[in-house]
Amino acid sequence: MILLSSALELILENRRIMNKLVIDAANEKIFLMIITKDDIYNITKENTKINYEKLTLILKDFLNSNSLKLEDIQKIYVNRGPGSFAGIRNSLSIVKAINIARKVDYYCYSSEDFKDQKDVKYEDIPNLCEKFKIKKNLIKPIYLS
């Protein structure tokens, strides 16, 4: 019975759609992207103190506008810098809270991790994290001074 249960769990996991969320609040704009099996959605917001304080609300509204919930996200990719201290701190805090509450794995990437790559696009981030073996659930921010 245990073997059958494990096999069924594996089949269900393979059928599960892997929705990915990319968060970048380290740069000039706050950027959010959702990558689903069939579509890619993104938004940008002004990089201001007010928006940093509302980042969880912005994220919630973004998910809602695309008929998704936090429970629909399986992996999160967050820019750890270099860049804005406040943006990095807030986005990392939110991702860590989601990890604790929902057990969603996250990957902290940096543009420096992909410096040998040309024309890196946000939709490439999940594959690049896998290619460059970015460690899961590890936070090492890079702040600009």
N, C-alpha and C positions, 0 to 999 in steps of 0.2 A: 504494500500500500504506500509506503514512503517513496519508493522508486517511481510509482505512478504519479504521486503528488509532485515530485521534483521535475518529472518530465512535463507535466501540465504547466507548472510554473515557468519553465523554460520556453514553452510554446507561447504562453501569454506575454512573456517579456519580449520575445521576438516580434510579436504583433503590435506591441505598444509603440505608439508614435513618439519619436524623440523630438520634442520641441525644445529649442535652445534660445536662451536670452543672452544678448550681448549688451553690456553696460559700459559706457565710456563717459565719465564725468571729469576726466583729467585734462581735457583740451579746451579750446575756445567755446565749444558748445557741449551741452549735455546730449549724448546720443544713446538711443535705445533701439535695439533691433530684436525681433522675434523671427527665428528661422523654423518653419514647420516643414512637414514632408512636401507640401505643395506650394507654399508661398513664403515670401519674406516681407515683413512689415517693419517700418522704422519711423522714428520721429526724432526731431532735434528741438532743443529748448535753449533759451539764452543761458549762458553760464554766469548766473548771478547768485548772490547769497540767498535771496528769497527762494530761488528754485532749488538750491541745495537743501534748504530746510523742508521743501515740499517734495523731495525726490520720491518718497514712498507713495505719495498721492499721485504724482506724475506717472509712476510705474503702474499703479493700480488702474488709473484711467486709461493708460495705453493698453493694458491687457484687456480691460472691459471693451474698449473700442474695437478690438479684434476678436470679440467673443471668446476670450480665454480667461482662465483663472490661474492663480499662482500654482494650484495643484496640477495644471497642465504643463508646467515647465519641468523638464528633467535635468537640464544642465544650464549653468550660468557661466558666462565668460566676462570677467571684469578687468578693465584696464587699471593696472597698478602704478602707472606712471612711466616716465617722468611727467610731471604736470602739476596742476593746482592741488595744493595741500588739502583745502576744504573739499574739493570735488572727490579726490581719492579717498579721503577719510570717510566721507558720507557714503559713497558707493560701497566701499569695503564693509562698513558697518551694516548696511542694509543686506548685503549678500551673506554676511556671517549670520545675521539674525534669521534669514530665510533658511540657511543651512541648519541652524539649531531647531527651528520650528517645523520645517518640512523635510529635512534630510535630503535637500537638493545639493548635489555636488557642484562645486564651483572651481574655476580655473582662473588664476590671476596671471594675466599676460602683460607684456610690455612691448612697445614697438621695438625696443632693443633686442627682444627675443627673436625677431624676424628680420634683422637688419640686412641679411643676405638676400631677402626676397624683394622683388620689384612690384610696385603697384598693389600693395596689400589692401584688400577690401574687407569691410567688416564681415561680410558673409563668408570670407575665407578663414576667419579666426578659429572656428572649431577644428577645421582640418589642420591648420597650422599648429595649433596647440597639441594635437595628436602627433603630427610629424616631428615637432621639436621636443616632444615628451615633457610638456609643461605639467608639473605635478598637481595633482588634485588636492583641493582643500588646504593649500599652502598660501599664506599671505606674507609678501615681502615688498612693501611699498617703496617706490622711488619718488621722492619729492624733489621739486626744484627749490633751490634756496632763494 
